[in-house]
Amino acid sequence: MKFGLLGRVLGHSLSPQIHEAIFRTLGRGDIYTLLEREPDQVAAFIQENGEGLTGSNVTIPYKEKVIPYLKSVAPEAEKIGAVNTLFFTPEGVKGYNTDYLGFDRMLQAAGISLDGKTVTVLGNGGAAKAVLQVVTDRKAKTIQILSRHPEQANESLRHFLAQRPDAQVRLYADAEPGSQVIINTTPVGMFPKVGVSPVPAAFTAGCEAAVDIIYNPRETQFLADARKSGAKTCNGLYMLVAQAVASEEIWQQKELDPELIPEIMKQLEDSFHG
């Protein structure tokens, strides 16, 4: 079977490396390619059933643009307002959001509960949308979203805020300290610009858990600060692999062994820094 990643500029994507590792581990001869398309080519790509592909992942800037052309959209993708996985079927093209599934599985694997907890999410970009949906579905007590541009955040997160009108969008300077779980969805601290955090070390003091969706380096400054204050920490590598495995489960129409995720993680870890 043939799969791919739909996007505009894809030179630095790890998706082929991850999916090829999955294929090798499963003993499959499938193919995964990069599908760079201009905005005016997206509709035709979907309407032509992915040019013969079984499935495709979708990355920026097309996670929202694909939705009007789909036969159906999974509930979590509809709530988030973004699709990152397409499944081309005889009945039509179906859309899913496996970022949501990957983040949720990562929290479960790390033993981090959000039920009844005070949660702060750093950032309001595309990744934040899936993270925030998990946070609300996992019944966080309160949600604080920190943004450099709160007005833009209120607009970009309108789907989420309609579900959780009690969530507070604040400037970093106006942040309420003391959250039990803090989640970074920004690129601050990612290789090669390591050694910086989106929040001061004091902000993580006393939190129970800190989660960073960055996976390179293994431990960002944000996570290092939280670990030193005694918090449980988790980087984004599990999410990265879990969302890819979730896509494969959709395309292959079967559950895969959960042990596949840590196995693929080990194969990838040598590629990263720190």
N, C-alpha and C positions, 0 to 999 in steps of 0.2 A: 504494500500500500504506500501511497505517497501523501506526505503532509508538508506543511510549510508555515512560515511566519509572514503575515501581511503587515506591511508598514511602509514608511517613506525612506528613512535612512537607517540601514540595519547592519552596517559594517561591524559594530562592536557587540552584536547580540551573542549571548551564550546559548540560545535556544537550540541550534543544531547540535552543539556539543552535548547538551543534556539529553535530548531525545535520541541521539545516536547511542549514547551510553545506555539508555533504557532498552533500545533495540538489541544491542549486543548482549545485555544481561538476560533478556528474554529469549535470545536466540532467534530473533526476527531479522528479516532482510529488508525492512522498510526504509524509506528515503525521506529525509527532512531537508527542505531548501528554504532559502530566503527569498521573499516575494516583494521586492521594492516596486511600489506602484504610486503613481501620482493621484491626487484627489479625484480627478475626473475619470480615473480608471477603476475606482472601487466598485461602483454599481455594476459595471459589466463583469468584473471578477466574480461577484456573488451570483449574479443572474446567469452566468455561464457555469454555475456549480463548481467554482473554484478551479476552473480549467483542468478538470479531471482529478482533483485531489479528493481524498476521503475526508480530510479535515484540515483546518488551519487555525493557528493562533493569530491574534490581532494585537498590535501594539500602537502606541501613539504615532500619528494623530487620528487614528481611525476607530477607536473603541466606541465612540458614540455615532460616528458617521455610518457604520454598517447597519445599525438597528432598523431603520425604515425598510430595508430590503430583506428582512428575515421573515420566515414563515412563523417561527415561534421564538420566544425568549424565556429562559428559565427564570423562576421567581426571584432568585437572588440578583441576577443580572438586571432584571426589570426595576427592582428597588434601588439598585446602585445607579442605574442609568448608563451602564457601560458593559460592553461585551468584549471578552478577550479570547474566546474560543468559538469556532464555527464547526458545525458538523453537517456535511453535505449528504443528504439522504434523498431517496426517491420521492418522499413526501414534501421536500423543500429543505431550505437551509435553517438550521436551528442554532441559536446563540446561547452561550453560557458565560459565567464569570468564574474562572478557576483561581483567580487571585483570592477571591473570597474563600474558596474551599481550602486553598493552600495556607492562608493565614490562620484559619480556624483549626486546621489539623496541626499546625505548628504550635499553637497555644496548648492544645491537648497533649501533644508529645512532650512539651516542656513542663507540663503540670501547672500551668498558669490559669487560674480561674478569674473571670470577670464578674461573676454573679454577685450583685450587691456591692460592687467595689466602686470607688471614685477613680476615674480614669482621665488622664490627659493625653491627647493626641497632638503631636507636633507636626504642623504642616496641613495643607489643604489641597494638595495636587491629586493627580489621578489615583495614585496608590492609596491615598487617605480615604477615598470613597469606599473601596472594598473593606479596608480596615475598620472604618466607622460602622459599616453595616454589620460586621461581625460583633463589634463592641455593643451595639444596641441589641442585636439578636441574642447575645450572651448575657443580657440583662444587667448591664452596668448600672449602678445607682445614679451616678452623675457623670456627665461628659463635658470636658473642657477642651476646646480646640484652639491651639495657638497659631497665629498667622501674622506675617509681616504686613498683610493687606486684608484686614477684616472685611471690608466691603466686597472685595473680589471673592473672598471665601464664602460669604453669605450667598453670593450668586452661584458659585461653582458647586456648592454643597446643598443647593435648594431641595433636591430630592430627599437627602438625608434629614435636613432640618424640618421638613414637613412631617416626618415620622417622629422626630425627637425635638419638638419645639423648646424643650427645657435645656437643650445643649447650649453651652455658652461659647461664642467665638470671641476671642480676645487677642489683643496685641501681646507679644512676648513680655513687654514691660509691665503689662497689667495682669500677668498670670497669677492665679491663686495657687500658692504652694500647698504641699501636703497630700497630693494624690497617691493612692495605693499602687496604681499601675500607670507607667508612663511609656508611651509608644512613639518612636520616631519614624515618621514617614518621609522626612526630607532627605536630600542627598548630602547634607552637611556631615563631614567626617569620612566620606567615601574616598577610597584610593583614587588619585594620588594625593589629595588634599587631606591628609590624616592629621590627627592631633588636635582637632577642633570639635566642639560640640555645639548643637543648636541652643543649649541652655547651660547656665553656670552649674558647676558641680554641686553647689548648695541646693539646687532645685531638686536633685535626685536623692538628697539625704532623707532617709526615713521611708522611702518608698519600698513596697514589698517586691515589686518586679519591674524590670525595665526591658523593653523589647525594641530592637532596631531592625528594620527591614533591609538595611545594608548588610551585605555578606562579604565584602572585600574592603577593609581588612576584617579578619574574624572578630576582633574586638575593637570597636570604635571607641573614641574618647568618651562618648556618652555612656557606653556600656561599662567602660573601665571605671568611670566616676561612680556609677551605680553599684558596681561590684564592691568597690572599696567601702561603700557605706553599708554593705551587708545585704544588698538586694539580690534576688535571683535574676539572672540575665539570659537573654536569648538573641542571637543574631538572625539574619534573614535567609540563611542558606537553606534551612529546612523548608521555608515557604517557597523559595525559588524552585526547588526540586518537587515539592508536593504539588504545586500548581501544574507542573508539567506532567506528573503522573496522573493527576486528575483529568487532564486533557486526554491522555492516552486511554483512560478508563471510559471516557465518553465515546471516543472514536472506536475502541475495540469492543464496546458494549459489555464489559465485564469488570469485576473488581480485581485489582492487582494486589499482590502480597505487600502488606505495609512495610515489610523489611526491605523492599526495593528502594525506599526513600533513603535510609541511612547508607545503603550500599552505593547508590549513585553519589551521595554526598562525599563519601570517602574518595571516589574517583575524581571529584572536582576540587577537593580541598587543596591539592598541591598547586593548583593554578593561581591561588590567591596569596595575598601578602599579609604579613603581620599575624 
